[in-house]
Amino acid sequence: MLTKVNLEEKLAKRMFKLGTETAFEVLAKARALEAQGKHIVHLEIGEPDFDTPQNIKDAAKKALDDGYTHYCPSAGLPELRDVIAETVTKSHGIKVKRENVVVTPGAKPIMWYAILALCEQGDEVIYPNPGFPIYESVINFVGATPVPIKLREERNFVFDLEEFKSKITDKTKLVILNSPQNPTGGVLSKDDIKKIAQIAKEHSFMILTDEVYNKILYDGETFNSIASDPELQDRTIILDGFSKSYAMTGWRMGYGVMREDLAALIAKLETNSDSCTCVFNQVACIEALKGPQDEVYEMVKEFEKRRNVIVKGLNEIPGISCKNPIGAFYVFPNITQTGKDSNWLADYLLKEGNVAALSGTCFGEYGEGYLRFSYANSVENIELALERIDKAIRKL
């Protein structure tokens, strides 16, 4: 007779430290309601609703016909790494070579590999909160200590530098930056970056700079990166990808830029996990970077238009106030005046208002009192969502 095994008893303890992205859980709930015949406006998922530009799709099709269907070096196709190096050299004003670049299936693996390679029990990692939830999840998973730094609305959701300095100890191994920021749309200014860099130079920690939204900026804002500081180049890991800027979420294409010796080790992690990244997709990414950028610019213009609609509409709803985000495609409205907590209100809006949103606490404890809406949806759907939210809130 077979013995029934209790899986929970067999799992490694670290599995219980692993978090998740709640957006996918909310999406599943919304889909279940749609299956019951309800019409849901989806403002929960951080995914451009635009199609991948045709020239990129054509490049992938041609690559298949040209035989790009086999293994490549774990760090990525040399020709793509050359193009990424050239692009980052130009955008960041630093010298980058192919040996500094590792291509991965999506940008998340760079986060995973960097934290795995650098951090262990006893180390501390400073990261933004509210922030992308996988930062804290991976820090916990490797046994390091997460040290959140609160992003406050009154500071437009950017670091309080005095608080940042107070968090640094001799155990600080890594600092994570994210600008433009998910979930708040906050952006570090050139002056912010300069001050953070000065603090970094007084210490020896590494820096992971998450720049996946770097092309999605509004109001004439220019992108600034701490990796542009030549004195910090050997301590900085750039995390970037193609999902957001080129509407390529399902392609799973990302990359990291870092010092050459670390890149070799990150490539070894890639070898051990999935051998290499999809090769014909890598050819398409060469076209994404070298081809026309018109559709990227048009997408950002449309996002800006949508941002203006949703911010204005939210600020007209009783109990809700909303800052104007400078980058990414999210708003992070304050809902404290409704008298309800974030989880309750997000669930209420889904069930009673047929609008899918995320609780601010999906992004950490300091997200309480906020919701996150993605405005990667049409103006028509955003206006419909605003009507439904207003009606649901007034019922309270």
C-alpha positions in Angstrom: 0.0 0.0 0.0 1.4 3.4 -1.0 2.1 5.9 1.7 0.4 9.3 1.2 3.0 12.0 1.5 2.4 15.4 3.0 4.1 17.7 0.6 4.3 20.5 3.2 6.6 18.3 5.2 8.8 17.6 2.2 9.3 21.1 1.0 12.5 23.1 1.7 11.8 25.8 4.3 12.8 28.5 1.8 9.7 27.7 -0.3 7.6 29.2 2.5 9.5 32.5 2.1 8.6 32.9 -1.5 6.1 35.7 -2.4 4.1 36.2 -5.6 2.8 38.8 -8.0 -0.8 39.4 -6.9 -1.7 40.9 -10.2 -2.0 37.4 -11.7 -4.2 36.3 -8.8 -6.5 39.3 -9.3 -6.6 38.6 -13.0 -7.7 35.0 -12.3 -10.6 36.3 -10.1 -11.6 38.8 -12.8 -11.6 36.1 -15.5 -13.8 34.0 -13.2 -16.3 36.8 -13.0 -16.2 37.3 -16.7 -17.0 33.6 -17.1 -20.2 34.3 -15.1 -21.1 36.9 -17.7 -19.8 40.1 -16.0 -18.0 42.8 -17.9 -14.8 43.6 -16.1 -12.5 46.6 -16.9 -9.0 45.4 -16.4 -6.7 47.9 -14.7 -4.7 45.3 -12.7 -2.1 44.0 -15.1 1.0 45.9 -15.9 1.1 45.1 -19.6 0.9 47.4 -22.6 -2.3 46.8 -24.6 -0.5 47.6 -27.8 0.7 44.9 -30.3 4.4 44.3 -30.8 5.5 46.4 -33.7 5.3 44.6 -37.0 9.0 45.0 -37.9 9.9 43.1 -34.7 7.5 40.3 -35.5 8.7 40.1 -39.0 12.3 39.8 -37.8 11.3 36.8 -35.6 9.6 35.1 -38.4 12.6 35.6 -40.7 14.9 34.3 -38.0 13.0 31.1 -37.8 13.2 30.6 -41.5 17.0 31.4 -41.3 17.5 28.6 -38.8 17.8 30.5 -35.5 16.3 27.5 -33.7 19.3 26.1 -31.8 21.4 26.8 -28.7 23.5 29.9 -28.4 25.9 31.0 -25.7 24.2 31.3 -22.3 25.0 35.0 -22.1 23.1 35.5 -25.4 23.8 36.0 -29.1 27.0 38.0 -29.5 25.3 40.2 -32.1 22.5 41.1 -29.8 24.9 41.7 -26.9 26.9 44.1 -29.2 23.7 46.0 -30.0 22.7 46.2 -26.3 26.2 47.4 -25.4 26.0 50.0 -28.2 22.6 51.2 -27.0 23.6 51.4 -23.3 26.8 53.2 -24.2 24.8 55.8 -26.0 22.0 56.1 -23.5 24.1 56.1 -20.3 27.3 57.8 -21.5 29.5 54.9 -20.3 31.6 52.4 -22.2 29.9 49.0 -22.4 31.1 45.9 -24.3 29.4 42.6 -25.1 31.2 41.0 -22.2 29.2 43.2 -19.8 25.9 42.0 -21.2 23.8 38.9 -20.2 20.5 38.2 -22.1 17.8 36.4 -20.2 14.2 35.2 -20.7 12.6 38.3 -19.4 14.1 40.9 -17.1 13.2 39.1 -13.8 16.0 36.6 -14.1 18.5 39.4 -13.8 16.9 40.3 -10.4 17.0 36.7 -9.4 20.6 36.1 -10.5 22.0 39.3 -9.1 20.4 38.6 -5.6 21.4 34.9 -5.7 25.0 35.8 -6.7 25.5 38.6 -4.2 23.3 37.9 -1.1 23.1 35.3 1.6 22.1 34.9 5.2 23.4 37.9 7.3 23.4 40.3 4.3 20.9 43.2 4.1 19.3 44.5 1.0 17.7 48.0 0.9 14.7 48.2 -1.6 11.8 50.5 -2.3 8.5 49.9 -0.5 5.9 50.2 -2.0 7.8 48.5 -4.8 7.8 45.6 -7.2 6.9 42.6 -4.9 9.5 40.2 -6.3 12.4 42.2 -4.8 11.3 41.3 -1.3 10.3 37.8 -2.3 13.8 36.9 -3.7 15.6 38.6 -0.8 13.7 36.4 1.6 14.1 33.3 -0.5 17.9 33.5 -0.4 17.9 34.1 3.3 19.1 37.7 3.3 17.3 40.4 5.3 15.0 42.8 3.5 15.3 46.4 4.5 12.5 48.5 3.1 12.8 52.2 2.5 9.4 53.9 2.5 8.4 55.8 -0.6 6.1 58.7 0.6 3.4 60.4 -1.3 4.5 63.8 0.0 7.9 63.3 -1.6 6.4 62.2 -4.9 7.3 58.6 -4.0 11.1 59.0 -4.2 13.7 58.2 -1.6 14.1 60.2 1.5 17.9 60.5 1.5 18.2 61.0 5.2 16.2 57.9 5.8 18.2 56.0 3.1 21.4 56.9 4.9 20.0 55.7 8.2 19.2 52.3 6.7 22.8 51.6 5.6 24.9 49.3 7.9 28.1 47.3 7.5 25.8 44.4 6.5 24.3 46.3 3.5 25.2 44.2 0.5 22.9 45.5 -2.1 20.6 48.5 -2.8 17.8 48.3 -5.3 16.6 51.3 -7.2 13.6 51.5 -9.6 13.0 54.5 -11.7 10.5 55.1 -13.3 8.9 53.2 -10.5 6.3 50.4 -10.2 3.7 50.9 -8.7 3.8 54.7 -8.1 5.1 56.2 -11.3 7.7 58.1 -9.3 10.9 59.1 -11.0 14.3 59.9 -9.5 15.6 63.2 -10.8 19.1 63.9 -11.9 19.7 65.6 -8.5 18.2 62.6 -6.6 20.5 60.3 -8.5 23.5 62.5 -7.8 22.8 62.5 -4.1 22.3 58.7 -3.9 25.5 58.2 -5.9 27.4 60.4 -3.4 26.1 58.3 -0.5 27.0 55.1 -2.4 30.6 56.3 -2.8 30.9 56.4 0.9 30.1 52.7 1.2 30.9 49.5 -0.7 27.4 48.0 -1.5 26.4 46.9 -4.9 23.5 48.6 -6.7 20.8 47.0 -8.8 19.0 49.6 -10.9 15.7 48.4 -12.4 15.2 50.4 -15.6 12.5 48.5 -17.4 10.3 51.6 -17.7 13.1 54.0 -18.8 11.4 54.9 -22.2 8.0 55.6 -20.6 8.4 59.2 -19.3 6.1 62.2 -19.5 6.1 66.0 -19.4 9.4 66.2 -21.1 11.2 64.3 -18.4 14.6 62.8 -19.3 15.8 59.4 -18.0 18.6 59.4 -15.4 20.6 56.4 -14.2 23.0 55.9 -11.4 24.9 53.6 -13.8 26.0 56.7 -15.7 28.3 57.6 -12.9 31.7 56.2 -14.0 32.9 55.8 -10.4 30.0 53.4 -9.7 30.0 51.5 -12.9 31.8 48.5 -11.5 29.3 48.3 -8.6 26.1 48.8 -10.7 23.9 46.2 -12.4 21.4 47.5 -14.9 18.2 45.5 -15.3 16.3 46.2 -18.5 14.1 44.4 -21.0 11.8 44.6 -24.0 8.4 43.9 -22.4 7.2 47.4 -21.6 8.9 49.6 -24.1 8.2 47.4 -27.1 4.9 45.7 -26.0 6.7 42.3 -25.9 5.6 40.9 -22.5 4.9 37.4 -23.9 8.3 37.2 -25.7 10.1 37.1 -22.4 13.2 39.1 -23.3 15.4 40.9 -20.9 19.1 41.7 -20.1 21.5 42.8 -17.5 24.6 45.1 -17.9 27.3 44.7 -15.3 31.0 44.4 -14.7 32.6 41.7 -16.9 33.6 39.2 -14.1 30.1 39.3 -12.6 28.5 38.9 -16.0 30.5 35.7 -16.5 29.1 34.4 -13.2 25.5 35.5 -14.1 25.9 33.7 -17.4 26.9 30.5 -15.4 23.6 30.8 -13.5 21.8 31.0 -16.8 23.6 27.9 -17.9 22.5 26.1 -14.8 18.8 27.2 -15.0 17.7 27.3 -18.7 20.8 27.0 -20.9 20.1 30.1 -23.0 17.3 32.5 -24.0 15.1 31.8 -27.1 17.3 32.5 -30.0 14.9 33.7 -32.7 13.5 36.1 -30.2 17.0 37.5 -29.7 17.2 38.3 -33.4 13.9 40.1 -33.1 15.3 42.2 -30.2 18.2 43.4 -32.5 15.5 44.8 -34.8 13.7 46.3 -31.8 16.8 48.3 -30.8 18.1 49.1 -34.3 14.8 49.6 -36.1 12.4 52.5 -36.2 11.3 53.8 -32.8 8.1 55.6 -34.0 5.7 53.2 -32.4 7.4 53.4 -29.1 7.1 57.2 -29.1 3.4 56.9 -30.2 2.7 54.4 -27.4 4.2 56.8 -24.8 2.1 59.7 -26.2 -1.0 57.6 -25.8 -0.1 56.5 -22.3 0.3 60.2 -21.4 -3.1 61.0 -22.8 -4.6 58.1 -20.7 -2.7 59.2 -17.6 -4.3 62.7 -17.8 -7.7 61.1 -18.1 -7.4 58.8 -15.2 -5.7 61.2 -12.8 -8.4 63.9 -13.5 -11.2 61.4 -13.1 -9.8 59.8 -9.8 -9.4 63.2 -8.2 -13.1 63.9 -8.9 -14.2 60.9 -6.9 -15.0 61.5 -3.2 -12.5 60.0 -0.9 -9.8 59.5 -3.5 -6.8 61.7 -4.3 -4.2 61.0 -7.0 -0.7 62.3 -7.8 0.3 62.8 -11.4 2.9 60.0 -12.2 5.9 61.1 -14.2 6.7 57.7 -15.7 5.6 54.0 -16.2 1.8 53.4 -16.8 0.4 53.3 -13.3 -1.4 55.6 -10.9 -1.3 55.0 -7.1 -4.2 56.9 -5.6 -4.6 57.6 -1.9 -7.9 56.0 -0.7 -7.6 56.7 3.1 -10.5 59.1 3.1 -12.9 56.3 2.0 -12.4 54.8 5.5 -11.6 51.4 4.0 -8.4 49.5 3.8 -6.7 48.7 0.5 -7.5 45.0 0.3 -11.1 45.5 1.1 -11.6 48.3 -1.4 -9.8 46.6 -4.2 -12.0 43.5 -3.7 -15.1 45.7 -3.4 -14.4 47.5 -6.7 -14.0 44.1 -8.4 -17.1 42.6 -7.1 -19.4 45.7 -6.9 -17.9 47.9 -9.5 -16.6 45.4 -12.0 -13.2 47.1 -12.1 -10.0 45.1 -11.5 -7.3 46.9 -9.5 -4.6 46.0 -7.0 -4.4 46.8 -3.4 -1.4 48.9 -2.5 -0.3 46.2 0.0 0.4 44.0 -3.0 3.6 46.1 -3.2 4.6 46.0 0.5 3.3 47.1 3.9 3.8 50.8 3.1 1.3 50.5 0.2 -1.6 50.5 2.7 -4.0 53.3 2.0 -3.5 53.1 -1.8 -4.6 51.3 -4.8 -2.7 50.7 -8.1 -4.5 51.1 -11.4 -2.7 50.3 -14.7 -3.8 52.7 -17.4 -2.6 50.3 -20.1 -6.1 50.3 -21.5 -8.1 52.4 -23.9 -9.4 55.9 -22.9 -12.9 54.5 -23.5 -12.4 51.7 -20.9 -10.7 54.0 -18.5 -13.6 56.4 -18.6 -16.0 53.5 -18.1 -13.9 52.3 -15.1 -14.0 55.8 -13.6 -17.8 55.9 -13.9 -18.0 52.5 -12.1 -15.5 53.4 -9.4 -17.3 56.7 -8.7 -20.7 54.9 -8.5 -19.3 52.2 -6.2 -17.5 54.7 -3.9 -20.6 56.9 -3.5 -22.5 53.8 -2.3 -20.1 53.7 0.6 
